[in-house]
Amino acid sequence: MQRCGAIEEDGEIGIQLLDPVPGSRKFQLAISVNDLLGYGRCGNVFETTQDFLWENTNPEAEAIEPPGPEYLPPLVIKVANKESRVQDLGRECLNYHLLSSLHGIAVPRFYGWFNLTLDGRYTFPGDENKKGDKFTLSILVLERMGDRLTLDESDDDIEDICDIFRDISMRRISHRDIRFSNIFQAPKSPPGYPGKFCYAHERIHKYRIIDFEQARKDDSAKRHLVAVSQVMEIESMYENRRGGGIRFSVSDDESSLDDDDLNLYDDDSEISDSSL
């Protein structure tokens, strides 16, 4: 499969083929696709097993069978459930790149968007294509998350979730699909990678936000206004669940953040979208 990047022009998402960085090492990963873990508007998420990893630019390199956590954490793939949803996965890829400094902090580590055109010998389950039509198999490769929410989180846990959306808002990203099913506990380590330290909130967050195919970036918006909107949505979800009695406000300090504060989110020492 070809690793791709997403480009946006006039609101439309296009596919951009990515060439390896000259002189870089290039690895290929073979995986087996296992159980269906979940499904949504634009894609189905599957558990995977990593079979082996090898460096295809080095003919003398031996395959690593199976690659352990020192190489990659447990992974899932998100597969477009219709040919018409490929662009949605492209937008999600674009948003994960915009949030790259929050990989392992507030959102999953992201390992790329891959596309492959298949000929008429294949069909796409559940899609409108018929046998004989070409279609694009499109997948995102992501770090596997921990458990779903229990819906009995403490006030401290809910505050942590709100802080994660504040982190995302610092990038002027509005998620636009905030609901319980898009909030997961952080991966258990081991076998997953440990969470990265959030310098803005001076702790390691316990939760992660997923599903960014509907998210949008608004460079004209005030970041604290995006934060207010998203925190209010979290409050509303839990108020409806509990019948009221929860309120997390945006502080005066938060509403006065300026561009210098964005540097707190620019620690890119770990590159988590390396070529596979």
C-alpha positions in Angstrom: 0.0 0.0 0.0 1.1 3.6 -0.7 1.6 5.9 2.3 -0.3 9.1 1.6 -0.7 12.6 2.9 -3.9 14.7 2.8 -4.1 18.1 1.2 -7.1 20.5 1.4 -8.2 22.8 -1.3 -11.5 24.7 -1.4 -12.8 22.4 1.4 -12.1 19.2 -0.5 -9.5 16.7 0.6 -7.1 15.3 -1.9 -4.6 12.4 -1.8 -0.9 13.2 -2.0 1.5 10.4 -2.5 4.4 10.6 -0.1 8.0 9.7 -1.2 10.5 8.5 1.4 12.8 11.1 2.8 16.1 10.7 0.9 18.6 8.7 2.9 16.1 7.6 5.5 15.6 4.0 6.6 12.3 2.6 5.3 10.5 -0.2 7.1 7.6 -2.4 6.1 5.2 -4.0 8.5 3.1 -7.1 7.9 0.0 -7.3 10.0 -2.9 -9.7 10.3 -6.4 -8.2 10.7 -8.4 -9.7 13.5 -11.6 -8.8 15.3 -13.8 -5.8 14.6 -13.5 -3.5 17.6 -16.0 -0.8 16.5 -17.6 1.0 13.7 -18.7 4.5 12.9 -19.9 6.9 10.3 -17.0 6.6 7.9 -14.9 3.6 9.0 -14.6 0.2 10.8 -11.8 -0.3 13.4 -10.1 -3.7 13.5 -7.7 -5.2 16.0 -4.4 -6.3 14.4 -1.5 -8.6 15.1 2.0 -7.5 14.0 3.5 -10.5 12.1 6.9 -9.1 11.3 8.8 -5.9 10.5 11.7 -5.6 8.1 13.9 -2.9 6.6 13.4 -3.2 2.8 16.2 -0.8 2.0 18.7 -3.2 3.6 18.8 -6.6 1.9 20.9 -8.0 4.7 18.6 -7.0 7.5 16.7 -9.8 9.2 12.9 -9.6 9.8 11.8 -9.0 13.4 9.2 -11.6 14.2 7.0 -10.3 15.8 8.1 -6.8 16.5 8.0 -6.1 20.2 6.9 -2.9 22.1 10.3 -1.4 21.7 9.5 -1.1 18.0 5.7 -0.4 17.9 2.8 -0.4 20.3 -0.3 -2.5 19.7 -2.0 -1.1 16.6 -5.5 -0.8 15.1 -6.5 0.0 11.6 -9.5 2.2 10.6 -10.8 1.1 7.2 -13.1 3.4 5.1 -16.4 1.5 5.1 -17.4 3.0 1.7 -15.5 4.3 -1.3 -17.2 7.6 -0.7 -15.7 7.8 2.8 -12.0 7.8 1.6 -12.0 11.6 1.7 -13.3 11.5 5.3 -10.3 9.4 6.3 -8.1 11.9 4.5 -9.5 14.7 6.6 -8.8 12.6 9.7 -5.2 12.1 8.6 -4.9 15.9 8.0 -6.2 16.6 11.5 -3.8 14.0 13.1 -0.9 15.8 11.5 -2.2 19.2 12.8 -2.3 17.6 16.2 1.1 15.8 15.9 2.5 17.5 19.0 -0.4 15.9 21.0 0.2 12.3 19.9 0.5 10.2 23.0 -0.7 13.2 25.1 -4.3 13.9 24.1 -4.8 11.8 21.0 -3.5 8.4 19.8 -0.1 8.1 18.1 -0.7 8.1 14.4 1.3 6.0 12.0 -0.1 7.0 8.6 -2.8 6.9 6.0 -2.5 4.2 3.3 -4.4 3.7 0.1 -4.5 1.0 -2.5 -6.6 0.8 -5.7 -8.0 -2.7 -6.2 -9.4 -4.1 -9.4 -12.6 -5.8 -10.2 -11.6 -9.1 -8.7 -12.4 -7.6 -5.2 -15.6 -6.2 -3.7 -16.0 -3.8 -0.9 -18.3 -5.2 1.9 -21.2 -3.0 2.4 -20.3 -0.5 -0.3 -22.2 0.4 -3.4 -19.5 -0.9 -5.8 -20.2 -4.1 -7.7 -17.8 -6.8 -8.7 -15.8 -5.5 -11.7 -15.5 -2.0 -10.4 -12.2 -0.5 -9.2 -12.2 0.9 -5.7 -9.8 2.4 -3.2 -8.9 0.5 0.0 -8.1 3.2 2.5 -6.9 2.7 6.0 -5.5 4.7 8.9 -2.9 3.0 11.2 -3.2 4.1 14.9 -2.1 3.2 18.3 -4.6 1.0 20.1 -6.4 2.7 23.0 -7.3 1.4 26.4 -10.8 0.7 27.7 -13.9 2.7 26.9 -15.3 5.1 29.5 -17.1 3.5 32.4 -19.6 6.4 32.5 -18.9 6.6 36.2 -15.8 8.8 36.1 -15.0 10.9 39.1 -15.0 14.7 38.9 -11.2 14.7 38.7 -11.4 12.3 35.7 -14.0 14.6 34.0 -11.7 17.6 34.6 -8.9 15.6 33.0 -11.1 15.0 29.9 -11.9 18.7 29.8 -8.2 19.6 30.0 -7.5 17.3 27.0 -10.1 19.2 24.9 -8.4 22.4 26.1 -5.1 20.9 24.7 -6.8 20.3 21.4 -8.4 23.7 21.4 -4.9 25.2 21.6 -4.5 24.1 18.0 -7.8 25.8 17.1 -9.2 22.4 16.3 -12.9 21.9 17.0 -13.7 18.2 17.3 -17.4 18.6 16.3 -18.3 15.0 17.3 -17.9 15.0 21.1 -19.6 11.9 22.7 -18.8 9.2 25.1 -17.8 6.7 22.3 -15.0 9.0 21.1 -13.3 9.2 24.5 -11.1 6.3 25.6 -8.8 5.5 28.5 -5.1 5.8 27.6 -3.3 2.6 26.5 -2.1 0.3 29.2 1.7 0.2 29.4 3.0 -2.4 28.8 2.3 -3.5 26.1 1.4 0.0 24.9 3.7 3.0 25.0 3.5 5.1 28.2 1.7 8.4 27.9 3.8 11.5 27.2 3.9 14.4 29.8 1.6 17.3 29.1 3.5 20.4 30.0 0.4 22.6 29.8 -1.3 20.7 32.6 1.9 19.3 34.3 0.7 15.7 34.3 0.2 12.7 32.1 -3.4 12.5 30.9 -5.5 9.4 31.6 -7.7 9.7 28.5 -7.4 10.1 24.7 -9.8 11.5 22.1 -10.4 9.7 18.8 -12.3 10.2 15.6 -11.3 13.5 13.9 -12.9 13.0 10.5 -15.4 15.8 11.3 -13.0 18.1 13.1 -12.1 21.5 11.5 -9.4 24.1 12.1 -10.4 27.7 12.3 -7.4 30.0 12.3 -9.6 33.1 12.8 -11.1 31.8 16.1 -10.0 32.6 19.5 -8.6 29.4 21.1 -10.2 30.0 24.4 -13.6 30.3 22.7 -13.1 26.9 21.1 -12.1 25.5 24.5 -15.3 27.0 26.1 -17.5 25.3 23.5 -15.9 21.9 23.8 -15.8 21.9 27.6 -19.4 22.9 27.7 -20.2 19.9 25.6 -18.4 17.6 28.0 -20.3 19.2 30.9 -23.6 18.7 29.1 -22.9 15.0 28.4 -22.2 14.3 32.1 -25.0 16.5 33.4 -27.4 14.5 31.3 -25.9 11.3 32.5 -26.0 12.3 36.2 -29.0 14.5 36.2 -27.0 17.7 36.8 -24.5 18.7 39.4 -21.3 19.3 37.4 -19.7 22.5 36.2 -16.2 23.1 34.9 -15.5 26.7 33.9 -12.8 28.2 31.7 -10.5 30.1 34.0 -9.5 33.7 33.5 -5.9 32.5 32.8 -7.1 30.2 30.1 -9.2 32.8 28.4 -6.2 35.1 28.1 -3.8 32.6 26.5 -1.7 34.1 23.7 0.4 32.6 20.9 3.4 32.2 23.2 1.5 29.6 25.1 1.4 27.4 22.0 5.0 26.6 22.6 3.9 24.3 25.4 2.5 22.0 22.8 5.5 22.0 20.4 7.6 19.2 21.9 8.0 17.0 18.8 10.9 15.0 20.1 9.0 11.8 19.4 8.0 11.3 15.7 5.0 9.0 15.8 4.0 9.0 12.2 7.2 7.2 10.9 7.0 5.4 7.6 5.9 1.8 7.6 
